[in-house]
Every structure is written in structure tokens, then in C-alpha cells.
Amino acid sequence: MAVRAQTSTTSLSQYATNGDPTRGDPYNGSGGGSTSRDFCNSFWGPGDDGVNILFSRMRGATKTTDELRHFWSERAAIEEQYATRLAALSKAALGGDEIGDLRHSLDTLRAETEKQAQSHSQLAAAIRTSFEAGTSVIHAKQVNHRRNVQAAVEKKFKAKQTQESYVSKAKEKYDGDCLRIASYTQQSSFAQGKDLERIQLKLKRAQQTVQANEKDLGNFTKTLLDMMPGWEADWKDFCDACQDLEEDRMEFMKDTLWNYANEVSILCVNDDQSCERIRTVLDQLETERDLDNFVADYGTGSLITDPQTFIPFNTHDPTNPQPAPVTRHADFTRTSRSTRRTALAPAYQPSPSDLHGEYLQHEVSPDGAHTNANVNGYEPPSPNSQTQAWQHSNGPVPPRSREEPSPVHSNRSQQPPTAPPSMAPPPAPVPAPAPAANAAGSRSNSPRRRYTQRQSQPLPTPGLHHQYPGQQEQPPMPTPPPPPPPPTQETGGILFYVKALYDYTATIDEEFDFQAGDVIAVTATPDDGWWSGELLDEARREEGRHVFPSNFVCLF
């Protein structure tokens, strides 16, 4: 298959041509002329470009071989350094205090690391002995060829060029004399008198000069002709030697690069086998079995010894034997990881957008307490004294894990479900009974009277959007609404404004839905944490719904 010749980007680019039109195609025999691609038949033609091209090619080939030799040297040094560091790493301490399968896995890791170091060391040795050494031999041949063969040919080529320059100059003079003689002869046929005599004198001098130049041209031409057979033979031999050397070099480089790729592939296979052996050992590692073996081999028993009882000095009798220590068996239940995380997590974690406001900045201290920082000199009205710093009377509600069901708020006491949470439907909300109207005509849904019935109900857990098991979380609003204007005297019963941190879905008729980022105007703050207020968004505000959990919001 023919391979497309690539455009030269080396020192040969100045000699690049579109090919010799007198040559034929060696693959299909078209184009006429010789189809040979031998060097001895390809670098002739008019001028000396063929000689210069071949000289440049051999210089570039020597440079390439030297660069490849440097590449092998650097590659071997990298592998040697990597192998040395891997070998040192394999001898480092690793898991000396472990037991069981984990200890065996760590020992296997160290052993396979040592094998990988040996593989890389072997690759470095192969590069040194086979690739770098062989490339050095080829480079030495090229250097010897350039010093002994090419240097002699270059010397003869310069002598040939010098002789050609002599012939060219002598012919230039001879041609000039011939033109002058022809001109004087033509002028003498038309001149008369003194002009004729003057022209004849010039013609005589020109004839004398042309004889000397003709003699020099003949000598120079004869010398060049005598030199050409020897030059042609030497150049032909040089072309053959260059072609032989190039064939050997290119075949060697092809084989060397191929073998290098194979060596690296073998190294990768060895590394993969080492990793597979590590994985095989890890497949045998069972956490429970290792821990059981540790307890079986090193466990100290389940007896818990109670401390000795205190005996006052006035009742202490040294003659009586000390009572035997009282012991009991440890019978604890292990706490799950999710339960420990739930117990240690804070009540809620505000997002960075919740920490910035136009009038108030809500901060969380390191101990979990919430503080309000005054911003821009604005001091919002303080809520009920028992709800300062956003702490309820029973403390913050701990968050629950995603597997735990959300509590449902109703006026009934919480009862455990009769079916698993994943199968039992959420209990239906029970609306609060409306109290009888009094004689004074006061509002029947007074917040104080209504919240008295809710004191035994826990607040929902924030951060999970008050969803039942199986529901997906709703993403928080990307951008909260702009802050409302500060409360003034004209707001009537509004105490202050809050912003929703999470989505909330109402469970009874008195509650209202809101989304993260909504602004709520607070009108009452009972002690149980179920506050009264209304949304500032009139489009979603519903008449008669103004109860919401206080732990789902923060001060605006």
C-alpha cells in the first residue's frame, strides 16, 4: 500500500519539489522514464541539488539517531528513579498493628508494590542494554560514514564545483570575444578611412585574445571531462552506501520502537496483575469477621465491676473480710451511625444567603445559639421575651434522618403507627375545635386560646420540608425575595418580619403553606413555638390561615 509523502519541515524543505517529471511511477509504471527509486538513480539531474539533498538527509539522520539515544537515556533514568522510590515505599511500615485479613491485605499491597518496583527496574535495564546501546551503535556507524565516506565525497564535490566554475568563466570570456569579433567584422564593412583602421586594430586584438581564451576553455573543459567519470563512480558508490545505511537505520528504529512498545505493554500487564492480586485479597476481607476475630482473640469479657462501697471509719472493722466485688454483664444496644449523627447535628444550618439582610443579620455562634446583629442602625421590634434568640422552651428540635417519617401536627396526642411507616398512610389532620363566642364579642380564633391546645404537639423538623416518607425533597428557592420595608407604626399588630428557611406544607386548616424565601409578617409569638402571621404575598394569602412553625423561619 502506498504511503502519502508528508511535507518536509526539516532542513530539506528548501529543496522540496513536486517530483521529477522525467521519472515514472514505481507503483503503476506510468509517467515514462526510469521507475527506480534507488539513490544511485535518483539524485542526478541538472545542477547540484541532488548532492545537497542527500548530504542534508544524512546529516538529519545522524541528528535523529542522536536525539533517540538521548530519549532512551532519559526514559531509563525515569524508570530507575521510579523503581527506586517504589522499592523504598514497599519497605515502609504499613499496618504493623493490624491483624487478620486486613493485615494480610496490607502485606499484599507492600509485596505487590515491591514487584512493581522490580518490573520498572527491569524495563530500565532493557532500555539501557537493548534500545540505548543499539541506537548508539547505529549512531557510531553514521558518524564514521560521515567522517570517512561523506567527507571524501564532499571534497571531490568541491573540486568538481571549482572546475565547473573555471569552465563557466572561460566560456564567458570566449563567448564575449566571439561577439566582439563578429561586431568588429560587421562594422569594418561599412567604415572608411581612419574609422576603418581603428576598427581593424580592435579586431586584431580581439582575435589575439580569443585564441588565448579558447585555449583556456579547451583545457578547463578537458579537465572537467576527465574528472566526471571518477566523480560519477564516487557519487554512485556514496549513494549506495547512504541507501544501505538509511535502510539499516530505519529498520532498526522500527524494530526498536516496536519492542519498546511491547516492553511497556508487558509492564502495564504486570502492574494490572499486581492490582488484580490486591483485589483478590481484598475480596476475602470481611469487616464483621475481622472484628469478630479481634473480639474473640483480644476481648476482655462482658463483666462490669461496680466500684466498692464506701465504709465510714467508725464502722470499719479491719478483721472482717472485704466484700466480694459486685459485677454485672454488659447488655447494651449499639447505637446506629445515623442515630449518632442525628443527635450531634444542629437544629438547622442557615444558607449563606440567609446570613445577609438589609436591616438584620442573623448569625449562629459556635455553641449553636442564634444571635441577631443590628445592621444599618435599624432595630426591629423584639418578639416575645420567652422566644428571644430563637430558642424554644424545650430547646431546638434535633433533625431526623431521611429514613424517619415526618411528624404530623394535629390536636390529638401522638400515637405510634399501627403499620410500618413505609406502608401506613399519614394520619389525617384534625382541625382544632372552635371555642364558643363570649359575651363581649371577642374573636373566636384568638391566638392565645388556640395555641393552648397545641402545647403538647412537637414542632416539625426543619430542613426536610415537612414531607411524608417516600416524598422527594423540594429544592430551596434559588433567590430569596427582596427584604420588606422596616415595620412602622402604621403596621398595626405586626411585631416583626421573618423569612422562611424551608418549605412547609400545612397539615390542618389553621396553618398555611409557604416556601423557602417567603416573607411572613408575625402578629403573635406564643410560648409553644407555633406563631401567628400572614404571608406578604397577597396572591397566595388565604383567609383564616395564619399558623406556622417558628423553627422554619429566621428574622428578616
Buried (B, 14 or more C-beta within 10 A) or exposed (E): EEEEEEEEEEBBEEBEEEEBEEBBEEEEEEBEEBBEEEBBEBBBEEEBBBBBBBBBBBBBBBBBBBEBBEBBBEBBEBBBEBBBEBBEBBEEEBBEEBEBBBBBBBBBBBBBBBBBBBBBBBBBBBBBEBBBEBBBEBBEBBEEBBEEBBEEBBEBBEEBEEBBEBBEBBBEBBEBBBEBBEBBBEBBEEBEEEEBEBBBEBBEEBBEBBEEBBEBBEEBBEEBEEBBEEBEEBBBEBBEBBBEBBEEBEEBBEEBEEBBEEBBEBBEEBBEBBEEBBEEBBEEBEEEEBEEBBEEEEEEEEEEEEEEEEEEEEEEEEEEEEEEEEEEEEEEEEEEEEEEEBEEBEBBEBEEBBEEBBBBBBEBEEEEEBEBEEEEEEEBEEBEEEBEEBBBEEEBBEBBBEEBBBBBBBBEEEEEEEEEBEEEEBBEBBEBEEBEEEEEEEEEBBBEBBBBEBEEBBBBBBBBBBBEBEEEEBEBBEEBEEBBEBBEEEBEEBBBBBBBBBBBBBBBBBBBBBBBBBBBBBBBBBBBBBBBBBBBEEEEEEEEBBBBBBBBBBBB
